[in-house]
Amino acid sequence: MSMLERKSSEQEQPNNQCELAVPIGPEPEHKLCDTWCLYYDNPMDLPRNPTDEQYKQNLKKVYVFDTLEQFWRLYNNIKAVEEMSGCNFHLFRNGVSPTWEDPFNERGGKWVCQVGISNDLWMRTILSVIGGLFGEYQDHVCGAVAALKKSKKRDRLSLWLKDVSDREACMAIGRKWKDICRELGKIEFLPHQVAQKAKSSYFSESKYMIN
């Protein structure tokens, strides 16, 4: 067989490698049980006695996400809580404002703990919220707030729930949160309506408590 004939023969052979090749697309992302939104605010930007409307206007929407991959892209591209002070981060269900007056929150309250908020503590708290770790009571969870003070030991970490009257759900979620974040000390449950009347959650009487 001449060289010319050999080349012609090779060209006639089917290219199985090309026929079997499949285009590779992006990996599918992992959907969360709900869509979530991160907010940020700086209380120093508010007047001494802000109105509800001024407080809402001071909230900055940072990012909305509904997959685990989107969450990590957010988490890896914002400042760590240990590097921040004098501000607040709020992670809530999308469509639920991190305010007492929101219809989803108005009959609820929050588990709160005064504790120095480390990066790890904040990460485990928000992963438990978006990851559905509260089981049958997951729908009671509205969101989580990291209130970062000038003095780290005065930081306040809170978990917002939608129904203060459902003691079983509130206690189960509180205990689960403490199991996930074992460095939490005493946590207290403060109803939003009481805090709203007092114009502060700092001086509200707790309804439930877990040591």
C-alpha positions in Angstrom: 0.0 0.0 0.0 1.4 3.4 -1.0 1.7 6.2 1.5 -1.2 8.0 -0.3 -3.4 4.9 -0.1 -2.6 4.5 3.6 -3.7 8.1 4.4 -6.9 7.7 2.5 -7.7 4.5 4.4 -7.1 6.2 7.8 -9.4 9.0 6.9 -12.2 6.5 6.2 -12.0 5.0 9.7 -14.7 6.2 12.1 -13.4 8.6 14.8 -14.9 6.8 17.8 -13.3 9.2 20.2 -15.1 12.2 18.7 -18.4 10.4 18.5 -18.3 9.5 22.2 -17.2 12.9 23.4 -19.9 14.6 25.6 -19.8 18.4 26.3 -19.1 19.1 29.9 -21.3 21.7 31.4 -21.2 23.4 34.9 -21.8 21.2 37.9 -25.4 21.5 39.2 -25.7 23.6 42.4 -27.2 22.3 45.6 -30.6 23.9 46.3 -31.3 25.0 49.9 -34.7 24.5 51.6 -35.5 28.2 51.1 -34.2 31.4 49.7 -32.2 33.6 52.1 -31.0 37.2 52.2 -28.1 38.9 54.1 -28.6 42.4 55.4 -26.1 44.8 57.0 -26.6 47.9 59.0 -24.5 50.4 61.0 -26.4 51.8 64.0 -24.0 54.8 64.1 -25.7 56.0 60.9 -29.0 56.4 62.8 -30.2 59.4 65.0 -30.4 58.8 68.7 -34.1 57.8 68.7 -34.7 56.5 65.2 -38.2 55.9 63.9 -39.2 52.5 62.5 -38.9 53.9 59.0 -35.4 55.3 59.6 -34.3 51.9 60.9 -35.7 50.1 57.8 -34.0 52.6 55.5 -30.7 52.0 57.2 -30.8 48.2 56.4 -28.6 47.4 53.4 -29.5 44.3 51.4 -26.2 42.6 50.6 -27.1 39.3 48.7 -29.9 36.9 48.0 -29.1 33.2 47.6 -30.8 29.8 47.3 -28.0 27.3 46.8 -25.1 26.2 49.0 -22.6 27.3 46.4 -24.0 30.8 46.3 -23.8 30.9 50.1 -20.1 30.0 50.1 -19.4 32.6 47.4 -21.0 35.2 49.6 -19.3 34.0 52.8 -15.8 33.9 51.2 -16.1 37.4 49.8 -17.2 39.5 52.8 -15.3 40.6 55.8 -15.3 38.1 58.7 -17.3 39.0 61.8 -14.1 39.0 63.9 -12.9 41.9 61.8 -16.0 43.9 62.2 -17.4 46.0 65.1 -20.2 48.6 65.7 -22.4 47.0 63.0 -25.0 44.2 62.5 -25.4 41.3 60.1 -28.9 39.8 59.6 -29.5 36.6 57.7 -33.2 36.1 57.1 -35.6 34.3 54.8 -35.9 36.3 51.6 -39.0 38.5 51.8 -38.9 38.7 55.7 -37.5 42.0 56.9 -35.3 41.7 60.0 -37.6 44.0 62.0 -40.1 43.5 64.8 -43.0 44.8 62.7 -42.7 42.4 59.8 -45.8 40.2 59.6 -43.7 37.0 59.8 -42.0 38.3 63.0 -44.6 40.3 64.9 -45.9 37.3 67.0 -42.4 35.9 67.5 -39.3 36.6 69.5 -35.6 35.6 69.6 -33.2 33.4 71.5 -30.3 35.7 72.4 -26.9 35.2 73.9 -24.3 37.8 74.9 -21.0 36.2 73.7 -17.9 37.1 71.7 -18.9 36.1 68.2 -16.1 34.2 66.5 -16.1 33.4 62.8 -16.8 29.7 63.6 -19.7 30.5 65.9 -21.4 32.7 63.3 -20.8 30.2 60.6 -22.3 27.3 62.5 -25.3 29.4 63.5 -26.1 30.4 59.9 -25.4 27.0 58.4 -27.8 25.5 60.9 -30.4 28.1 59.8 -30.0 27.7 56.0 -29.3 23.9 56.2 -32.6 22.9 57.8 -31.0 21.5 61.0 -34.0 22.3 63.2 -36.0 19.4 61.6 -39.7 19.6 62.1 -39.4 23.1 63.6 -37.4 24.5 60.7 -40.4 26.6 59.5 -40.4 28.5 62.8 -37.0 29.9 62.1 -37.0 33.4 60.6 -33.3 34.2 60.7 -30.1 35.0 62.7 -28.5 38.3 63.8 -24.9 39.0 64.8 -24.8 42.3 66.7 -21.1 43.2 66.7 -20.1 45.7 69.4 -17.0 47.8 69.9 -16.1 45.4 72.8 -16.3 41.8 71.6 -17.5 40.4 74.9 -20.6 42.6 74.5 -21.5 41.0 71.1 -25.1 39.6 70.9 -26.0 36.6 68.8 -29.6 35.9 68.3 -31.9 33.4 66.5 -35.3 34.8 65.5 -38.4 32.6 65.7 -41.9 33.3 64.4 -44.3 32.2 67.2 -43.6 33.0 70.9 -46.7 31.1 72.0 -45.4 27.7 70.7 -43.2 26.8 73.7 -42.4 23.3 72.4 -41.0 24.7 69.2 -39.1 27.5 70.9 -37.5 25.2 73.5 -36.6 22.5 70.9 -34.9 25.1 68.6 -33.1 26.7 71.6 -31.7 23.3 72.8 -30.7 22.3 69.2 -28.9 25.6 68.8 -27.0 25.1 72.0 -26.1 21.5 70.9 -24.7 22.9 67.6 -22.9 25.9 69.3 -21.6 24.5 72.6 -19.7 27.6 73.6 -23.0 29.4 74.1 -23.8 30.1 77.7 -27.2 31.0 79.0 -29.7 31.9 76.3 -32.9 33.9 76.9 -36.0 34.1 74.7 -37.3 37.7 74.3 -40.7 38.3 72.7 -40.6 41.1 70.1 -43.9 42.7 71.3 -42.4 43.2 74.7 -39.2 44.6 73.2 -41.2 46.9 70.9 -43.1 48.4 73.9 -39.8 48.9 75.8 -38.2 50.3 72.6 -35.3 48.0 73.3 -34.6 44.3 73.5 -31.8 44.9 76.0 -34.3 45.6 78.9 -37.0 43.1 78.0 -38.1 40.4 80.4 -37.3 36.9 79.0 -40.1 34.4 78.5 -38.0 31.3 78.3 -34.4 30.5 79.4 -31.9 27.7 78.8 -28.7 27.5 80.9 
